[in-house]
Amino acid sequence: MPPQIVPIYIRDLCLRSLNTFWEIARIMVPIMILMRFAQIYGVIEWISPALGPIMALLNLPPEAAIVCLSSILTGLYGAIATLPVLIGHDLTAAQVTSICAIMLIAHSIPVEQAIVRRAGGSFWGTTFLRLFAACLAAFLIDAVSKATGFLSHPQSLEHVREFARADASHLEWAVSSFKGMALLFLILTGLLIMMDAFSRFGVTAAINRLFAPIMRLSGLDRSVTSITTAGILLGLAYGGGLIIAQGNDPNISSKAKYYALCWLSLCHGLIEDLALMVAIGGDFWVLFAGRIALTLVLVRALMLWHRLRPKVYLAIT
């Protein structure tokens, strides 16, 4: 990068970071305030036992339901704002990774599945697929950990304490939360720099080539493999947007779009979202390779099921 370009790049990076951070803060800050009042007035103690049995099946504490619900309804950053409810539990790395897997697979359901619906997929069919896959991923991580001892070591979430402190005064809570948001801004800026570097040095293109055989193995039609790969790396909104933009392309069938959208629903944002979950404490290889493998198996299983039972084919419209 020429020296004269550096100040321009830094200015543009700061603007992008601030704009993106503002959009995230608009989600996180209201949730952090709600969580503060929920902790003060005992709402969490009331909700957690109600959803406790579901969490128990996944070997997670009842409070994890708050994080999962926040992820499903508001997205990853909304869920991050609720993570301090888990502080104080003796969590293992497998449990933290399970929570991260649920957040990665099942987040922003109302918004993202609306995009899927607009792109030609089934809102309720792909929503069920995401929720099922999220629970299955958490169940498998726990089962493997119990059977092999993998990721059975303790994993602290103390590093997210700055996002909220239930035992603090209002002023202390506000200062602590501000520090947490400042830390998030630094992480976000780092992710933007990483994404830029990946693009400039051809890493993104290399990852696209790396995924091409996986896309073929999954049985996706050639007409949607490049779109699906782009969405896997950059997000469902991006991939879904490409499918919407090419909705009138006669080379892309409704069935090809459907399976591509199933792939994207389960596995997308593989750079930024994954980096965020690893920063929280999730295991990289489980969340990276494990998520890809689970998606491949589930999409292949859907294809087989639809071939055997064509009359129960999930609605494409």
Number of C-alpha atoms within 10 A of each C-alpha: 6 5 7 8 9 11 10 11 12 11 11 12 16 14 12 14 20 16 12 15 19 13 11 19 19 11 18 23 18 13 20 21 16 13 21 17 14 16 16 12 11 10 12 18 13 11 15 17 15 12 16 18 15 15 20 12 13 21 17 25 21 22 23 22 22 20 24 26 19 23 26 24 16 19 24 25 22 27 26 24 28 26 23 22 22 22 16 10 13 12 18 18 19 29 26 25 26 28 25 30 27 26 25 27 27 29 27 22 21 14 14 20 25 19 22 27 20 17 25 21 26 21 21 14 15 26 21 13 19 25 18 14 21 25 21 17 24 24 18 14 21 24 16 14 18 13 8 9 12 14 21 16 12 13 18 18 19 13 13 22 18 20 26 26 20 17 10 11 10 12 9 14 19 18 15 18 22 16 15 18 20 15 15 20 19 13 15 20 19 13 18 18 14 14 16 15 13 16 13 11 10 12 14 19 14 12 14 18 13 12 20 15 11 16 20 12 11 20 16 22 18 14 16 22 22 17 21 32 26 24 27 24 23 19 23 25 21 20 29 30 18 17 25 18 11 15 17 10 11 9 13 16 14 16 15 17 26 23 24 27 29 23 25 28 28 26 27 27 20 20 18 17 20 21 18 20 22 16 13 19 18 24 20 15 10 18 24 17 11 16 22 20 15 17 22 20 13 18 20 17 13 17 19 12 13 14 12 11 10 11 8 10 13 15 13 17 12
